[in-house]
């Protein structure tokens, strides 16, 4: 496969994925019914939509540039092929004229009969056969070359049409971005009028998220300590050291952890469909400079009524319930733990063994924002990992 074909397919795939993401952004973040406006959430959603559209424009520009190069190369190829075709036709025309003149001077039979001896007659007959065969080959060569030129021209036409389509679609995306930017300016103006109120609201939310994260980490430490108390005597007798914040694993648990590690980058999403609205790690707040968000995992938005599913075989380690009634389920996979937070109805209990893809609970839908958001966190013992590195890329 040529590098062009690979690059072309990669760009086409990226374009399809980004178009799908835009569709999901529109349906999951903007089409859901909201009880009231939340300018901070609306601005965040709008920023995400603009960012995806800009990525799409970048990909389409790359596609357009690639097509421009290909069209230029193909034009040169067509010019060369047409030149070769013209030369073939000229040679063939000369051959036909020569043959015609030869026929007008004397017939083929007379040409053979006028031979001085049998050997000369045989040579003349063979020459005439070869000449006729060569004429046929030239005719076939012209037909083949004509077909190649036609196919190249057809391909060129398709490439030009695709480029025009991309340019029109890119123009539409730019116009939509401009409309989104106007909406964004209005939201920013609203926020600036009550900046201190919104700053305080964000800081309170960050503190609340930090408290939840610390509570989950404390639960994991408690579970490690509880599991290790049971295994401590065995470990001491074997001469192994026991770390305070690491699970002491049985041979079966070790094997499960190894399988989990081997599936890094291939693990399924905990939601059937949806998109990531917040990434893992420390990141600047999209609205207020100077405020950073420390995201413990991935915030994933899906459709109303959808459930979260286990990303790998494991055991329900713990279920935590917030004062508001939201549930957080911890699943243990050897010394790896996956956390599924913001659940409503549960289908599992502590101690249950679950399989990959098994539904563990329905995700809560916020009545005010209309969003159905799962907060998905991944730990190795007590260390938080980036879940995006472990699940499949969509």
Secondary structure, 3 states (H helix, E strand, C coil): CCHHHHHHHHHHHHHHHHHHHHHHHHHHHHCCCCCCCCHHHHHHHHHHHHHHHHHHHHHHHHHHHHHHHHHHHHHHHHHHHHHHHHHHHHHHHHHHHHHHHHHHHCCHHHHHHCCCCHHHHHHHHHHHHHHHHHHHHHHHHHHHHHHHHHHHHHHHHHHHHHHHHHHHHHHHHHHHHHHHHHHHHHHHHHHHHCHHHHHHHHHHHHHHHHHHHHHHHHHHHHHHHHHHHHHHHHHHHHCCCCCCCCCCCCHHHHHHHHHHHHCCCCECCCCCCCEEEECCEEEECCCCCCCEEEECCEEEEECCCCEEECCCCEEEEEEEECCCCCEEEEEEECCEEEEEEEEEEECCCCCCEECCCCEEEEECECCCCCCEEEEEEEEECCEEECHHHCECCC
